[in-house]
Amino acid sequence: MDKKAKKRVEVLRQRIKKLNQQLAGARQQEDEPGEVDRIEQEIAIVKEEIERLKAS
């Protein structure tokens, strides 16, 4: 991995951390239907991108 990819992975990990906090809040307070699913899908997409960057 080059320097740019490492930085991108670091940013994506921070995003996952933020999304996990949002997910916990969304589970406690289910105001919007589908919000939990949306956040879980976003987390999955970010994790896939991290794996793709690590593989390159």
C-alpha positions, 0 to 999 in steps of 0.5 A: 500500500502506498501512502495515499492508500494508507491515509484513505484506510485511516479515514475510512476506519474513522468513518466506520467508528462514526457510523457505529456510533450512529448505528447504536443511537439509531437502534436505541431511538428508532424514529426513522424506519430503515435508518438502521439498515441504511447505516449497516449497508454504509458500514459494509460498503466502507469495509469492502473499500478498506479490504480492496485497498489492502489487497492492492 
